[in-house]
């Protein structure tokens, strides 16, 4: 049976649509390559994804004794978190809502079998 190594980041203040652009870059890659790729990605969402991936690698090494060179990203996805509704008042007494979106990011790593 394969062991899944989980890490989850909740209430990240970047919209899920923008996070998905970043996680599509690293899906299915080796973790060492993915961390290097995220380090040079200019998107604001790359930093929390990189921190989450580093945390998942540490979970695998500490809890399961897996070498980081053997790990790859099995699944990674971003779900929608609660949206903060901000108010902005417009002309003629109108109300302009701003939706401050946030996301939950989950990464699942597995060990590469030779």
Beta strands, then each sheet from edge to edge (+ up, - down):
strand 1: 5-12
strand 2: 71-80
strand 3: 84-89
strand 4: 95-100
strand 5: 103-111
sheet 1: 1+ 5- 2+
sheet 2: 3+ 4-
end
